[in-house]
Amino acid sequence: MAKMKLHALAHARAGDKGNRLNISLIAYSSEVYPLLKDRVTEEAVAAWFAHRRPSEVKRYELPKLNALNFVIDDILDGGVTQALNLDSHGKTLSYHLLDMPIDVPADIAISQRATAATEDTGS
């Protein structure tokens, strides 16, 4: 096993409405989706955002899109219009999720690192 941050395996989209955050985690490949489904659980996401004290984390699976959608309640300091801290909203918190490390089998870690290296060099 190797540790990898989610940003090496997936990208995210986010939105916020009131005091509710919605983050979609979309795997870069169908090979990675089952791993994300197994490792990025409601409990893991709640623990990762524990410093924001979410009251509930709900996960929805979107297998045809290789994506997971998380709805996280009471995490936005009351919402965009009430919070004094703009950094606590949608996009910023999606980047926080992408910084979460998970255990990845060595073969997937090697494959994902090789893909990233190829994309970086434009080959």
MOVENVEN-V912112 format. One record per run of one state. SS is the DSSP state (a for helix, b for strand, c for the rest). FROM is the first residue (numbers start at 1). TO is the last residue. If there is no record, write none. Layout:
ss->{SS SS}
from->{FROM FROM}
to->{TO TO}
//
This chain:
ss->{c b a c b c b c a c a c a c b a c b c a c a c b c a c}
from->{1 2 6 9 10 18 20 28 30 40 42 49 50 53 56 63 66 67 74 86 89 90 99 101 105 106 122}
to->{1 5 8 9 17 19 27 29 39 41 48 49 52 55 62 65 66 73 85 88 89 98 100 104 105 121 123}
//
